[in-house]
Amino acid sequence: MRVRRTGRVLAAAAVLAVSLPGTPAAAAPAPACTVLRVVSTSPAGPSTVELVRLPSGAVESRIPLGVEVNALGYARSQDKVYGLTRDGAAVTVGRDGELTRLGPVRTTDRRGLDRATAGAVFGNRWYVQRGDDLYVIDIDPGSDGYLSAVRGADLWPAPFTSGIDDFDFAGGRLYGVTSTWPFSERVVRIDPVSGFTHPVPGP
């Protein structure tokens, strides 16, 4: 999932699928994919889901959800996008924009997951950031721990973590972009076990 801010528009996106044409690599065009983008026109306003075709950027459809959704992550094996409402309730969003409310995520503390900003799915684990806390949520529908936070970590050090609005999972690590001065626009790498966060070398 990626979060982009343009003016007063807040957007979060999850890649739904990648389709590769069955032609030789030398003749194949750039891979195309569909992105489910959730857009809110105000910080606490209801979201609208858009299906966007990449690389063209064409918006195929727009469907109002009636509630704000953030911290998106695409569960490939389930072909569903998981997200959180502003009050911390879990939802799924389908390709047709249908929103299904799943209820609150069970956590071991009282803080809950309201106002979570970042999310990414790897396998049957949904990584969610709320402030400087990283939660790992079981999203295996056949598990007794479904929709419970199975593990968590404190993100540190603070200069690199407080401005991360989104991240994605790659190579066993989470990668995001921090907006905290003086490290604005730096890509950071997060260890999902220890919570240690540090900038990736290079611009």
Salt bridges, closest charged atoms under 4 A:
GLU50 OE1 - ARG37 NH2 2.60
GLU50 OE2 - ARG62 NE 2.89
GLU68 OE1 - ARG86 NH1 3.36
ASP79 OD2 - ARG95 NE 2.99
ASP109 OD2 - ARG111 NH2 3.40
ASP114 OD1 - ARG130 NE 3.44
ASP133 OD2 - ARG111 NH1 3.00
ASP138 OD1 - ARG125 NH1 3.36
ASP165 OD2 - ARG5 NE 3.02
ASP191 OD2 - ARG173 NH2 3.84
